[in-house]
């Protein structure tokens, strides 16, 4: 899986836990957006500051599980519709 920080956005205080718990390769935003499934992560201001791209469903599900284990909530868990180009968007409850 690949990840990128979005330019001009402040990382959330829990960001180091994401990097520590999920095996991610840093890549340019264009490269991350080419992945089949995208996960967005919101900061305390409610802005998506990080994108995680997954090429395979099992990678996507592993990332979703790890983010949930960190106590983050997927605001799209009850819908099939992507939002802001993301298949899942995590933030603190």
HTML snippet that shows the backbone in 3Dmol.js (N, CA, C, O; Angstrom):
<script src="https://3Dmol.org/build/3Dmol-min.js"></script>
<div id="view" style="width:600px;height:400px;position:relative"></div>
<script>
const pdb = `
ATOM      1  N   UNK A   1       0.841  -1.174   0.000  1.00  0.00           N
ATOM      2  CA  UNK A   1       0.000   0.000   0.000  1.00  0.00           C
ATOM      3  C   UNK A   1       0.885   1.235   0.000  1.00  0.00           C
ATOM      4  O   UNK A   1       2.004   1.230   0.514  1.00  0.00           O
ATOM      5  N   UNK A   2       0.352   2.282  -0.587  1.00  0.00           N
ATOM      6  CA  UNK A   2       1.097   3.536  -0.661  1.00  0.00           C
ATOM      7  C   UNK A   2       0.318   4.630   0.038  1.00  0.00           C
ATOM      8  O   UNK A   2      -0.907   4.568   0.149  1.00  0.00           O
ATOM      9  N   UNK A   3       1.044   5.638   0.510  1.00  0.00           N
ATOM     10  CA  UNK A   3       0.407   6.736   1.224  1.00  0.00           C
ATOM     11  C   UNK A   3       1.075   8.056   0.875  1.00  0.00           C
ATOM     12  O   UNK A   3       2.218   8.098   0.421  1.00  0.00           O
ATOM     13  N   UNK A   4       0.334   9.126   1.100  1.00  0.00           N
ATOM     14  CA  UNK A   4       0.876  10.463   0.906  1.00  0.00           C
ATOM     15  C   UNK A   4       0.183  11.423   1.873  1.00  0.00           C
ATOM     16  O   UNK A   4      -0.977  11.231   2.239  1.00  0.00           O
ATOM     17  N   UNK A   5       0.908  12.445   2.273  1.00  0.00           N
ATOM     18  CA  UNK A   5       0.314  13.546   3.029  1.00  0.00           C
ATOM     19  C   UNK A   5      -0.140  14.588   2.017  1.00  0.00           C
ATOM     20  O   UNK A   5       0.599  14.894   1.081  1.00  0.00           O
ATOM     21  N   UNK A   6      -1.326  15.132   2.182  1.00  0.00           N
ATOM     22  CA  UNK A   6      -1.821  16.146   1.263  1.00  0.00           C
ATOM     23  C   UNK A   6      -1.202  17.498   1.615  1.00  0.00           C
ATOM     24  O   UNK A   6      -1.144  17.892   2.780  1.00  0.00           O
ATOM     25  N   UNK A   7      -0.751  18.181   0.596  1.00  0.00           N
ATOM     26  CA  UNK A   7      -0.041  19.449   0.764  1.00  0.00           C
ATOM     27  C   UNK A   7      -0.888  20.481   1.502  1.00  0.00           C
ATOM     28  O   UNK A   7      -2.067  20.668   1.201  1.00  0.00           O
ATOM     29  N   UNK A   8      -0.270  21.142   2.462  1.00  0.00           N
ATOM     30  CA  UNK A   8      -0.923  22.213   3.198  1.00  0.00           C
ATOM     31  C   UNK A   8      -1.822  21.750   4.332  1.00  0.00           C
ATOM     32  O   UNK A   8      -2.415  22.579   5.022  1.00  0.00           O
ATOM     33  N   UNK A   9      -1.935  20.453   4.538  1.00  0.00           N
ATOM     34  CA  UNK A   9      -2.794  19.932   5.604  1.00  0.00           C
ATOM     35  C   UNK A   9      -1.939  19.515   6.801  1.00  0.00           C
ATOM     36  O   UNK A   9      -0.840  18.981   6.650  1.00  0.00           O
ATOM     37  N   UNK A  10      -2.476  19.774   7.986  1.00  0.00           N
ATOM     38  CA  UNK A  10      -1.750  19.431   9.213  1.00  0.00           C
ATOM     39  C   UNK A  10      -2.066  17.986   9.600  1.00  0.00           C
ATOM     40  O   UNK A  10      -3.234  17.623   9.734  1.00  0.00           O
ATOM     41  N   UNK A  11      -1.033  17.159   9.779  1.00  0.00           N
ATOM     42  CA  UNK A  11      -1.277  15.774  10.215  1.00  0.00           C
ATOM     43  C   UNK A  11      -1.945  15.736  11.591  1.00  0.00           C
ATOM     44  O   UNK A  11      -1.714  16.603  12.433  1.00  0.00           O
ATOM     45  N   UNK A  12      -2.763  14.729  11.798  1.00  0.00           N
ATOM     46  CA  UNK A  12      -3.428  14.536  13.092  1.00  0.00           C
ATOM     47  C   UNK A  12      -2.413  14.092  14.131  1.00  0.00           C
ATOM     48  O   UNK A  12      -1.357  13.557  13.792  1.00  0.00           O
ATOM     49  N   UNK A  13      -2.735  14.316  15.395  1.00  0.00           N
ATOM     50  CA  UNK A  13      -1.825  13.952  16.486  1.00  0.00           C
ATOM     51  C   UNK A  13      -1.569  12.451  16.534  1.00  0.00           C
ATOM     52  O   UNK A  13      -0.544  12.019  17.061  1.00  0.00           O
ATOM     53  N   UNK A  14      -2.491  11.644  15.987  1.00  0.00           N
ATOM     54  CA  UNK A  14      -2.346  10.187  16.018  1.00  0.00           C
ATOM     55  C   UNK A  14      -1.638   9.643  14.776  1.00  0.00           C
ATOM     56  O   UNK A  14      -1.535   8.427  14.614  1.00  0.00           O
ATOM     57  N   UNK A  15      -1.151  10.516  13.902  1.00  0.00           N
ATOM     58  CA  UNK A  15      -0.578  10.075  12.624  1.00  0.00           C
ATOM     59  C   UNK A  15       0.588   9.107  12.790  1.00  0.00           C
ATOM     60  O   UNK A  15       0.726   8.164  12.011  1.00  0.00           O
ATOM     61  N   UNK A  16       1.424   9.332  13.795  1.00  0.00           N
ATOM     62  CA  UNK A  16       2.588   8.443  13.987  1.00  0.00           C
ATOM     63  C   UNK A  16       2.153   7.011  14.275  1.00  0.00           C
ATOM     64  O   UNK A  16       2.891   6.072  13.978  1.00  0.00           O
ATOM     65  N   UNK A  17       0.970   6.833  14.849  1.00  0.00           N
ATOM     66  CA  UNK A  17       0.458   5.488  15.118  1.00  0.00           C
ATOM     67  C   UNK A  17       0.044   4.791  13.816  1.00  0.00           C
ATOM     68  O   UNK A  17       0.198   3.578  13.675  1.00  0.00           O
ATOM     69  N   UNK A  18      -0.477   5.568  12.876  1.00  0.00           N
ATOM     70  CA  UNK A  18      -0.842   5.001  11.574  1.00  0.00           C
ATOM     71  C   UNK A  18       0.414   4.474  10.893  1.00  0.00           C
ATOM     72  O   UNK A  18       0.440   3.347  10.399  1.00  0.00           O
ATOM     73  N   UNK A  19       1.446   5.297  10.874  1.00  0.00           N
ATOM     74  CA  UNK A  19       2.703   4.912  10.229  1.00  0.00           C
ATOM     75  C   UNK A  19       3.335   3.721  10.956  1.00  0.00           C
ATOM     76  O   UNK A  19       3.949   2.862  10.323  1.00  0.00           O
ATOM     77  N   UNK A  20       3.187   3.671  12.266  1.00  0.00           N
ATOM     78  CA  UNK A  20       3.769   2.588  13.046  1.00  0.00           C
ATOM     79  C   UNK A  20       3.028   1.265  12.918  1.00  0.00           C
ATOM     80  O   UNK A  20       3.631   0.202  13.072  1.00  0.00           O
ATOM     81  N   UNK A  21       1.723   1.315  12.637  1.00  0.00           N
ATOM     82  CA  UNK A  21       0.906   0.095  12.648  1.00  0.00           C
ATOM     83  C   UNK A  21       0.609  -0.481  11.268  1.00  0.00           C
ATOM     84  O   UNK A  21       0.266  -1.658  11.153  1.00  0.00           O
ATOM     85  N   UNK A  22       0.733   0.324  10.228  1.00  0.00           N
ATOM     86  CA  UNK A  22       0.409  -0.151   8.881  1.00  0.00           C
ATOM     87  C   UNK A  22       1.662  -0.025   8.021  1.00  0.00           C
ATOM     88  O   UNK A  22       2.332   1.007   8.020  1.00  0.00           O
ATOM     89  N   UNK A  23       1.961  -1.086   7.297  1.00  0.00           N
ATOM     90  CA  UNK A  23       3.122  -1.071   6.413  1.00  0.00           C
ATOM     91  C   UNK A  23       2.776  -0.249   5.175  1.00  0.00           C
ATOM     92  O   UNK A  23       2.029  -0.697   4.305  1.00  0.00           O
ATOM     93  N   UNK A  24       3.332   0.965   5.109  1.00  0.00           N
ATOM     94  CA  UNK A  24       3.008   1.887   4.024  1.00  0.00           C
ATOM     95  C   UNK A  24       4.275   2.372   3.343  1.00  0.00           C
ATOM     96  O   UNK A  24       5.305   2.585   3.983  1.00  0.00           O
ATOM     97  N   UNK A  25       4.179   2.542   2.041  1.00  0.00           N
ATOM     98  CA  UNK A  25       5.271   3.115   1.261  1.00  0.00           C
ATOM     99  C   UNK A  25       4.856   4.531   0.880  1.00  0.00           C
ATOM    100  O   UNK A  25       3.776   4.733   0.325  1.00  0.00           O
ATOM    101  N   UNK A  26       5.712   5.517   1.174  1.00  0.00           N
ATOM    102  CA  UNK A  26       5.403   6.903   0.833  1.00  0.00           C
ATOM    103  C   UNK A  26       5.566   7.091  -0.672  1.00  0.00           C
ATOM    104  O   UNK A  26       6.554   6.650  -1.260  1.00  0.00           O
ATOM    105  N   UNK A  27       4.586   7.749  -1.286  1.00  0.00           N
ATOM    106  CA  UNK A  27       4.599   7.956  -2.735  1.00  0.00           C
ATOM    107  C   UNK A  27       3.958   9.316  -3.051  1.00  0.00           C
ATOM    108  O   UNK A  27       3.264   9.884  -2.208  1.00  0.00           O
ATOM    109  N   UNK A  28       4.192   9.838  -4.265  1.00  0.00           N
ATOM    110  CA  UNK A  28       3.535  11.088  -4.662  1.00  0.00           C
ATOM    111  C   UNK A  28       2.012  10.905  -4.724  1.00  0.00           C
ATOM    112  O   UNK A  28       1.523   9.800  -4.958  1.00  0.00           O
ATOM    113  N   UNK A  29       1.274  11.992  -4.512  1.00  0.00           N
ATOM    114  CA  UNK A  29      -0.189  11.936  -4.456  1.00  0.00           C
ATOM    115  C   UNK A  29      -0.779  11.339  -5.737  1.00  0.00           C
ATOM    116  O   UNK A  29      -1.756  10.594  -5.668  1.00  0.00           O
ATOM    117  N   UNK A  30      -0.210  11.649  -6.894  1.00  0.00           N
ATOM    118  CA  UNK A  30      -0.739  11.122  -8.158  1.00  0.00           C
ATOM    119  C   UNK A  30      -0.664   9.593  -8.176  1.00  0.00           C
ATOM    120  O   UNK A  30      -1.579   8.920  -8.652  1.00  0.00           O
ATOM    121  N   UNK A  31       0.435   9.061  -7.652  1.00  0.00           N
ATOM    122  CA  UNK A  31       0.635   7.608  -7.619  1.00  0.00           C
ATOM    123  C   UNK A  31      -0.355   6.934  -6.663  1.00  0.00           C
ATOM    124  O   UNK A  31      -0.903   5.876  -6.974  1.00  0.00           O
ATOM    125  N   UNK A  32      -0.579   7.549  -5.506  1.00  0.00           N
ATOM    126  CA  UNK A  32      -1.513   6.992  -4.524  1.00  0.00           C
ATOM    127  C   UNK A  32      -2.933   6.995  -5.098  1.00  0.00           C
ATOM    128  O   UNK A  32      -3.670   6.024  -4.923  1.00  0.00           O
ATOM    129  N   UNK A  33      -3.321   8.072  -5.780  1.00  0.00           N
ATOM    130  CA  UNK A  33      -4.678   8.193  -6.341  1.00  0.00           C
ATOM    131  C   UNK A  33      -4.950   7.169  -7.443  1.00  0.00           C
ATOM    132  O   UNK A  33      -6.113   6.932  -7.772  1.00  0.00           O
ATOM    133  N   UNK A  34      -3.926   6.562  -8.018  1.00  0.00           N
ATOM    134  CA  UNK A  34      -4.115   5.561  -9.068  1.00  0.00           C
ATOM    135  C   UNK A  34      -4.545   4.204  -8.508  1.00  0.00           C
ATOM    136  O   UNK A  34      -4.969   3.331  -9.265  1.00  0.00           O
ATOM    137  N   UNK A  35      -4.440   4.022  -7.199  1.00  0.00           N
ATOM    138  CA  UNK A  35      -4.833   2.744  -6.597  1.00  0.00           C
ATOM    139  C   UNK A  35      -6.342   2.544  -6.702  1.00  0.00           C
ATOM    140  O   UNK A  35      -7.118   3.499  -6.763  1.00  0.00           O
ATOM    141  N   UNK A  36      -6.728   1.277  -6.721  1.00  0.00           N
ATOM    142  CA  UNK A  36      -8.126   0.890  -6.900  1.00  0.00           C
ATOM    143  C   UNK A  36      -9.006   1.395  -5.747  1.00  0.00           C
ATOM    144  O   UNK A  36     -10.133   1.841  -5.965  1.00  0.00           O
ATOM    145  N   UNK A  37      -8.474   1.319  -4.512  1.00  0.00           N
ATOM    146  CA  UNK A  37      -9.245   1.741  -3.339  1.00  0.00           C
ATOM    147  C   UNK A  37      -8.454   2.778  -2.549  1.00  0.00           C
ATOM    148  O   UNK A  37      -7.247   2.646  -2.352  1.00  0.00           O
ATOM    149  N   UNK A  38      -9.165   3.816  -2.100  1.00  0.00           N
ATOM    150  CA  UNK A  38      -8.513   4.888  -1.349  1.00  0.00           C
ATOM    151  C   UNK A  38      -9.134   5.043   0.030  1.00  0.00           C
ATOM    152  O   UNK A  38     -10.350   4.967   0.202  1.00  0.00           O
ATOM    153  N   UNK A  39      -8.262   5.261   1.002  1.00  0.00           N
ATOM    154  CA  UNK A  39      -8.685   5.551   2.369  1.00  0.00           C
ATOM    155  C   UNK A  39      -8.197   6.959   2.696  1.00  0.00           C
ATOM    156  O   UNK A  39      -7.023   7.277   2.506  1.00  0.00           O
ATOM    157  N   UNK A  40      -9.095   7.791   3.184  1.00  0.00           N
ATOM    158  CA  UNK A  40      -8.735   9.125   3.651  1.00  0.00           C
ATOM    159  C   UNK A  40      -8.677   9.126   5.166  1.00  0.00           C
ATOM    160  O   UNK A  40      -9.390   8.372   5.828  1.00  0.00           O
ATOM    161  N   UNK A  41      -7.814   9.988   5.714  1.00  0.00           N
ATOM    162  CA  UNK A  41      -7.729  10.149   7.163  1.00  0.00           C
ATOM    163  C   UNK A  41      -7.892  11.635   7.475  1.00  0.00           C
ATOM    164  O   UNK A  41      -7.200  12.479   6.908  1.00  0.00           O
ATOM    165  N   UNK A  42      -8.810  11.939   8.377  1.00  0.00           N
ATOM    166  CA  UNK A  42      -9.079  13.339   8.750  1.00  0.00           C
ATOM    167  C   UNK A  42      -8.262  13.742   9.976  1.00  0.00           C
ATOM    168  O   UNK A  42      -7.999  12.931  10.864  1.00  0.00           O
ATOM    169  N   UNK A  43      -7.867  15.020  10.001  1.00  0.00           N
ATOM    170  CA  UNK A  43      -7.188  15.589  11.174  1.00  0.00           C
ATOM    171  C   UNK A  43      -8.239  16.188  12.119  1.00  0.00           C
ATOM    172  O   UNK A  43      -9.442  16.070  11.887  1.00  0.00           O
ATOM    173  N   UNK A  44      -7.764  16.821  13.169  1.00  0.00           N
ATOM    174  CA  UNK A  44      -8.678  17.397  14.170  1.00  0.00           C
ATOM    175  C   UNK A  44      -9.560  18.496  13.599  1.00  0.00           C
ATOM    176  O   UNK A  44     -10.632  18.771  14.139  1.00  0.00           O
ATOM    177  N   UNK A  45      -9.125  19.130  12.513  1.00  0.00           N
ATOM    178  CA  UNK A  45      -9.917  20.192  11.877  1.00  0.00           C
ATOM    179  C   UNK A  45     -10.951  19.618  10.906  1.00  0.00           C
ATOM    180  O   UNK A  45     -11.713  20.367  10.294  1.00  0.00           O
ATOM    181  N   UNK A  46     -10.976  18.286  10.767  1.00  0.00           N
ATOM    182  CA  UNK A  46     -11.943  17.647   9.888  1.00  0.00           C
ATOM    183  C   UNK A  46     -11.510  17.590   8.432  1.00  0.00           C
ATOM    184  O   UNK A  46     -12.308  17.252   7.557  1.00  0.00           O
ATOM    185  N   UNK A  47     -10.248  17.919   8.167  1.00  0.00           N
ATOM    186  CA  UNK A  47      -9.734  17.894   6.795  1.00  0.00           C
ATOM    187  C   UNK A  47      -9.043  16.562   6.511  1.00  0.00           C
ATOM    188  O   UNK A  47      -8.355  16.018   7.376  1.00  0.00           O
ATOM    189  N   UNK A  48      -9.227  16.042   5.307  1.00  0.00           N
ATOM    190  CA  UNK A  48      -8.490  14.848   4.907  1.00  0.00           C
ATOM    191  C   UNK A  48      -7.050  15.287   4.653  1.00  0.00           C
ATOM    192  O   UNK A  48      -6.780  16.094   3.763  1.00  0.00           O
ATOM    193  N   UNK A  49      -6.143  14.750   5.442  1.00  0.00           N
ATOM    194  CA  UNK A  49      -4.737  15.143   5.329  1.00  0.00           C
ATOM    195  C   UNK A  49      -3.858  14.016   4.796  1.00  0.00           C
ATOM    196  O   UNK A  49      -2.757  14.276   4.310  1.00  0.00           O
ATOM    197  N   UNK A  50      -4.321  12.771   4.877  1.00  0.00           N
ATOM    198  CA  UNK A  50      -3.536  11.625   4.414  1.00  0.00           C
ATOM    199  C   UNK A  50      -4.414  10.748   3.541  1.00  0.00           C
ATOM    200  O   UNK A  50      -5.587  10.521   3.838  1.00  0.00           O
ATOM    201  N   UNK A  51      -3.819  10.256   2.449  1.00  0.00           N
ATOM    202  CA  UNK A  51      -4.480   9.259   1.610  1.00  0.00           C
ATOM    203  C   UNK A  51      -3.669   7.978   1.666  1.00  0.00           C
ATOM    204  O   UNK A  51      -2.439   8.005   1.652  1.00  0.00           O
ATOM    205  N   UNK A  52      -4.367   6.863   1.729  1.00  0.00           N
ATOM    206  CA  UNK A  52      -3.743   5.544   1.676  1.00  0.00           C
ATOM    207  C   UNK A  52      -4.378   4.821   0.494  1.00  0.00           C
ATOM    208  O   UNK A  52      -5.601   4.706   0.411  1.00  0.00           O
ATOM    209  N   UNK A  53      -3.545   4.338  -0.415  1.00  0.00           N
ATOM    210  CA  UNK A  53      -4.036   3.634  -1.587  1.00  0.00           C
ATOM    211  C   UNK A  53      -3.784   2.146  -1.469  1.00  0.00           C
ATOM    212  O   UNK A  53      -2.688   1.720  -1.105  1.00  0.00           O
ATOM    213  N   UNK A  54      -4.794   1.360  -1.776  1.00  0.00           N
ATOM    214  CA  UNK A  54      -4.673  -0.102  -1.734  1.00  0.00           C
ATOM    215  C   UNK A  54      -5.041  -0.666  -3.102  1.00  0.00           C
ATOM    216  O   UNK A  54      -6.059  -0.291  -3.683  1.00  0.00           O
ATOM    217  N   UNK A  55      -4.207  -1.568  -3.612  1.00  0.00           N
ATOM    218  CA  UNK A  55      -4.452  -2.178  -4.915  1.00  0.00           C
ATOM    219  C   UNK A  55      -5.370  -3.392  -4.801  1.00  0.00           C
ATOM    220  O   UNK A  55      -6.081  -3.722  -5.750  1.00  0.00           O
ATOM    221  N   UNK A  56      -5.359  -4.055  -3.651  1.00  0.00           N
ATOM    222  CA  UNK A  56      -6.138  -5.287  -3.477  1.00  0.00           C
ATOM    223  C   UNK A  56      -7.096  -5.145  -2.305  1.00  0.00           C
ATOM    224  O   UNK A  56      -6.824  -4.412  -1.355  1.00  0.00           O
ATOM    225  N   UNK A  57      -8.214  -5.847  -2.379  1.00  0.00           N
ATOM    226  CA  UNK A  57      -9.235  -5.769  -1.328  1.00  0.00           C
ATOM    227  C   UNK A  57      -8.696  -6.228   0.015  1.00  0.00           C
ATOM    228  O   UNK A  57      -9.054  -5.651   1.042  1.00  0.00           O
ATOM    229  N   UNK A  58      -7.837  -7.259   0.041  1.00  0.00           N
ATOM    230  CA  UNK A  58      -7.339  -7.720   1.342  1.00  0.00           C
ATOM    231  C   UNK A  58      -6.400  -6.682   1.971  1.00  0.00           C
ATOM    232  O   UNK A  58      -6.374  -6.546   3.195  1.00  0.00           O
ATOM    233  N   UNK A  59      -5.639  -5.958   1.166  1.00  0.00           N
ATOM    234  CA  UNK A  59      -4.804  -4.870   1.700  1.00  0.00           C
ATOM    235  C   UNK A  59      -5.686  -3.763   2.274  1.00  0.00           C
ATOM    236  O   UNK A  59      -5.417  -3.234   3.352  1.00  0.00           O
ATOM    237  N   UNK A  60      -6.743  -3.424   1.536  1.00  0.00           N
ATOM    238  CA  UNK A  60      -7.694  -2.402   1.971  1.00  0.00           C
ATOM    239  C   UNK A  60      -8.328  -2.809   3.300  1.00  0.00           C
ATOM    240  O   UNK A  60      -8.395  -2.006   4.230  1.00  0.00           O
ATOM    241  N   UNK A  61      -8.792  -4.057   3.388  1.00  0.00           N
ATOM    242  CA  UNK A  61      -9.444  -4.532   4.610  1.00  0.00           C
ATOM    243  C   UNK A  61      -8.470  -4.558   5.789  1.00  0.00           C
ATOM    244  O   UNK A  61      -8.849  -4.231   6.914  1.00  0.00           O
ATOM    245  N   UNK A  62      -7.226  -4.942   5.538  1.00  0.00           N
ATOM    246  CA  UNK A  62      -6.213  -4.928   6.606  1.00  0.00           C
ATOM    247  C   UNK A  62      -5.995  -3.522   7.131  1.00  0.00           C
ATOM    248  O   UNK A  62      -5.911  -3.317   8.342  1.00  0.00           O
ATOM    249  N   UNK A  63      -5.903  -2.549   6.227  1.00  0.00           N
ATOM    250  CA  UNK A  63      -5.707  -1.158   6.643  1.00  0.00           C
ATOM    251  C   UNK A  63      -6.912  -0.654   7.433  1.00  0.00           C
ATOM    252  O   UNK A  63      -6.757   0.014   8.456  1.00  0.00           O
ATOM    253  N   UNK A  64      -8.116  -0.979   6.952  1.00  0.00           N
ATOM    254  CA  UNK A  64      -9.349  -0.576   7.649  1.00  0.00           C
ATOM    255  C   UNK A  64      -9.366  -1.162   9.060  1.00  0.00           C
ATOM    256  O   UNK A  64      -9.712  -0.470  10.019  1.00  0.00           O
ATOM    257  N   UNK A  65      -8.996  -2.425   9.184  1.00  0.00           N
ATOM    258  CA  UNK A  65      -8.964  -3.083  10.501  1.00  0.00           C
ATOM    259  C   UNK A  65      -7.944  -2.423  11.429  1.00  0.00           C
ATOM    260  O   UNK A  65      -8.228  -2.187  12.604  1.00  0.00           O
ATOM    261  N   UNK A  66      -6.765  -2.131  10.899  1.00  0.00           N
ATOM    262  CA  UNK A  66      -5.726  -1.475  11.721  1.00  0.00           C
ATOM    263  C   UNK A  66      -6.173  -0.090  12.188  1.00  0.00           C
ATOM    264  O   UNK A  66      -5.965   0.275  13.345  1.00  0.00           O
ATOM    265  N   UNK A  67      -6.784   0.677  11.292  1.00  0.00           N
ATOM    266  CA  UNK A  67      -7.253   2.021  11.660  1.00  0.00           C
ATOM    267  C   UNK A  67      -8.354   1.929  12.717  1.00  0.00           C
ATOM    268  O   UNK A  67      -8.392   2.740  13.643  1.00  0.00           O
ATOM    269  N   UNK A  68      -9.241   0.956  12.587  1.00  0.00           N
ATOM    270  CA  UNK A  68     -10.292   0.755  13.593  1.00  0.00           C
ATOM    271  C   UNK A  68      -9.677   0.350  14.928  1.00  0.00           C
ATOM    272  O   UNK A  68     -10.142   0.781  15.983  1.00  0.00           O
ATOM    273  N   UNK A  69      -8.629  -0.480  14.883  1.00  0.00           N
ATOM    274  CA  UNK A  69      -7.939  -0.892  16.113  1.00  0.00           C
ATOM    275  C   UNK A  69      -7.300   0.294  16.830  1.00  0.00           C
ATOM    276  O   UNK A  69      -7.100   0.256  18.044  1.00  0.00           O
ATOM    277  N   UNK A  70      -6.982   1.344  16.077  1.00  0.00           N
ATOM    278  CA  UNK A  70      -6.412   2.564  16.679  1.00  0.00           C
ATOM    279  C   UNK A  70      -7.503   3.433  17.314  1.00  0.00           C
ATOM    280  O   UNK A  70      -7.205   4.479  17.890  1.00  0.00           O
ATOM    281  N   UNK A  71      -8.758   3.002  17.211  1.00  0.00           N
ATOM    282  CA  UNK A  71      -9.864   3.757  17.796  1.00  0.00           C
ATOM    283  C   UNK A  71     -10.469   4.760  16.833  1.00  0.00           C
ATOM    284  O   UNK A  71     -11.277   5.596  17.236  1.00  0.00           O
ATOM    285  N   UNK A  72     -10.089   4.687  15.568  1.00  0.00           N
ATOM    286  CA  UNK A  72     -10.646   5.602  14.573  1.00  0.00           C
ATOM    287  C   UNK A  72     -11.922   5.010  14.000  1.00  0.00           C
ATOM    288  O   UNK A  72     -12.119   3.795  14.017  1.00  0.00           O
ATOM    289  N   UNK A  73     -12.788   5.882  13.491  1.00  0.00           N
ATOM    290  CA  UNK A  73     -14.092   5.474  12.989  1.00  0.00           C
ATOM    291  C   UNK A  73     -14.185   5.798  11.496  1.00  0.00           C
ATOM    292  O   UNK A  73     -13.795   6.880  11.056  1.00  0.00           O
ATOM    293  N   UNK A  74     -14.716   4.829  10.718  1.00  0.00           N
ATOM    294  CA  UNK A  74     -14.920   5.027   9.279  1.00  0.00           C
ATOM    295  C   UNK A  74     -16.291   5.655   9.073  1.00  0.00           C
ATOM    296  O   UNK A  74     -17.314   5.015   9.314  1.00  0.00           O
ATOM    297  N   UNK A  75     -16.313   6.903   8.628  1.00  0.00           N
ATOM    298  CA  UNK A  75     -17.601   7.579   8.448  1.00  0.00           C
ATOM    299  C   UNK A  75     -18.390   7.017   7.264  1.00  0.00           C
ATOM    300  O   UNK A  75     -19.570   7.332   7.108  1.00  0.00           O
ATOM    301  N   UNK A  76     -17.759   6.192   6.430  1.00  0.00           N
ATOM    302  CA  UNK A  76     -18.450   5.612   5.278  1.00  0.00           C
ATOM    303  C   UNK A  76     -18.810   4.142   5.485  1.00  0.00           C
ATOM    304  O   UNK A  76     -19.195   3.463   4.533  1.00  0.00           O
ATOM    305  N   UNK A  77     -18.691   3.642   6.714  1.00  0.00           N
ATOM    306  CA  UNK A  77     -18.904   2.209   6.944  1.00  0.00           C
ATOM    307  C   UNK A  77     -20.326   1.754   6.631  1.00  0.00           C
ATOM    308  O   UNK A  77     -20.534   0.580   6.325  1.00  0.00           O
ATOM    309  N   UNK A  78     -21.300   2.641   6.699  1.00  0.00           N
ATOM    310  CA  UNK A  78     -22.690   2.247   6.460  1.00  0.00           C
ATOM    311  C   UNK A  78     -23.177   2.587   5.058  1.00  0.00           C
ATOM    312  O   UNK A  78     -24.379   2.558   4.795  1.00  0.00           O
ATOM    313  N   UNK A  79     -22.251   2.911   4.154  1.00  0.00           N
ATOM    314  CA  UNK A  79     -22.641   3.254   2.787  1.00  0.00           C
ATOM    315  C   UNK A  79     -21.711   2.583   1.787  1.00  0.00           C
ATOM    316  O   UNK A  79     -20.559   2.278   2.096  1.00  0.00           O
ATOM    317  N   UNK A  80     -22.220   2.362   0.603  1.00  0.00           N
ATOM    318  CA  UNK A  80     -21.414   1.779  -0.472  1.00  0.00           C
ATOM    319  C   UNK A  80     -20.827   2.884  -1.356  1.00  0.00           C
ATOM    320  O   UNK A  80     -19.959   2.628  -2.190  1.00  0.00           O
ATOM    321  N   UNK A  81     -21.310   4.107  -1.164  1.00  0.00           N
ATOM    322  CA  UNK A  81     -20.911   5.223  -2.019  1.00  0.00           C
ATOM    323  C   UNK A  81     -19.594   5.852  -1.566  1.00  0.00           C
ATOM    324  O   UNK A  81     -19.434   6.171  -0.388  1.00  0.00           O
ATOM    325  N   UNK A  82     -18.654   6.032  -2.490  1.00  0.00           N
ATOM    326  CA  UNK A  82     -17.428   6.761  -2.144  1.00  0.00           C
ATOM    327  C   UNK A  82     -17.756   8.231  -1.845  1.00  0.00           C
ATOM    328  O   UNK A  82     -18.777   8.753  -2.293  1.00  0.00           O
ATOM    329  N   UNK A  83     -16.886   8.876  -1.093  1.00  0.00           N
ATOM    330  CA  UNK A  83     -17.059  10.294  -0.769  1.00  0.00           C
ATOM    331  C   UNK A  83     -15.692  10.959  -0.903  1.00  0.00           C
ATOM    332  O   UNK A  83     -14.693  10.427  -0.420  1.00  0.00           O
ATOM    333  N   UNK A  84     -15.646  12.109  -1.550  1.00  0.00           N
ATOM    334  CA  UNK A  84     -14.390  12.834  -1.775  1.00  0.00           C
ATOM    335  C   UNK A  84     -13.343  11.925  -2.429  1.00  0.00           C
ATOM    336  O   UNK A  84     -12.145  12.077  -2.194  1.00  0.00           O
ATOM    337  N   UNK A  85     -13.807  10.982  -3.249  1.00  0.00           N
ATOM    338  CA  UNK A  85     -12.898  10.074  -3.934  1.00  0.00           C
ATOM    339  C   UNK A  85     -12.376   8.933  -3.081  1.00  0.00           C
ATOM    340  O   UNK A  85     -11.530   8.160  -3.530  1.00  0.00           O
ATOM    341  N   UNK A  86     -12.873   8.817  -1.849  1.00  0.00           N
ATOM    342  CA  UNK A  86     -12.386   7.789  -0.920  1.00  0.00           C
ATOM    343  C   UNK A  86     -13.439   6.710  -0.687  1.00  0.00           C
ATOM    344  O   UNK A  86     -14.640   6.978  -0.664  1.00  0.00           O
ATOM    345  N   UNK A  87     -12.949   5.479  -0.513  1.00  0.00           N
ATOM    346  CA  UNK A  87     -13.834   4.350  -0.202  1.00  0.00           C
ATOM    347  C   UNK A  87     -14.050   4.201   1.298  1.00  0.00           C
ATOM    348  O   UNK A  87     -14.992   3.537   1.732  1.00  0.00           O
ATOM    349  N   UNK A  88     -13.186   4.813   2.081  1.00  0.00           N
ATOM    350  CA  UNK A  88     -13.303   4.850   3.546  1.00  0.00           C
ATOM    351  C   UNK A  88     -12.654   6.157   4.000  1.00  0.00           C
ATOM    352  O   UNK A  88     -11.651   6.589   3.431  1.00  0.00           O
ATOM    353  N   UNK A  89     -13.226   6.777   5.018  1.00  0.00           N
ATOM    354  CA  UNK A  89     -12.639   7.995   5.588  1.00  0.00           C
ATOM    355  C   UNK A  89     -12.637   7.836   7.100  1.00  0.00           C
ATOM    356  O   UNK A  89     -13.691   7.715   7.725  1.00  0.00           O
ATOM    357  N   UNK A  90     -11.450   7.837   7.678  1.00  0.00           N
ATOM    358  CA  UNK A  90     -11.304   7.622   9.115  1.00  0.00           C
ATOM    359  C   UNK A  90     -10.997   8.920   9.847  1.00  0.00           C
ATOM    360  O   UNK A  90     -10.302   9.801   9.341  1.00  0.00           O
ATOM    361  N   UNK A  91     -11.540   9.005  11.055  1.00  0.00           N
ATOM    362  CA  UNK A  91     -11.263  10.129  11.952  1.00  0.00           C
ATOM    363  C   UNK A  91     -11.520   9.680  13.377  1.00  0.00           C
ATOM    364  O   UNK A  91     -12.030   8.585  13.615  1.00  0.00           O
ATOM    365  N   UNK A  92     -11.162  10.538  14.323  1.00  0.00           N
ATOM    366  CA  UNK A  92     -11.456  10.225  15.726  1.00  0.00           C
ATOM    367  C   UNK A  92     -12.952  10.356  15.954  1.00  0.00           C
ATOM    368  O   UNK A  92     -13.610  11.195  15.340  1.00  0.00           O
ATOM    369  N   UNK A  93     -13.491   9.518  16.844  1.00  0.00           N
ATOM    370  CA  UNK A  93     -14.949   9.595  17.111  1.00  0.00           C
ATOM    371  C   UNK A  93     -15.326  10.899  17.810  1.00  0.00           C
ATOM    372  O   UNK A  93     -16.499  11.124  18.106  1.00  0.00           O
TER     373      UNK A  93
END
`;
const viewer = $3Dmol.createViewer("view");
viewer.addModel(pdb, "pdb");
viewer.setStyle({}, {cartoon: {color: "spectrum"}});
viewer.zoomTo();
viewer.render();
</script>
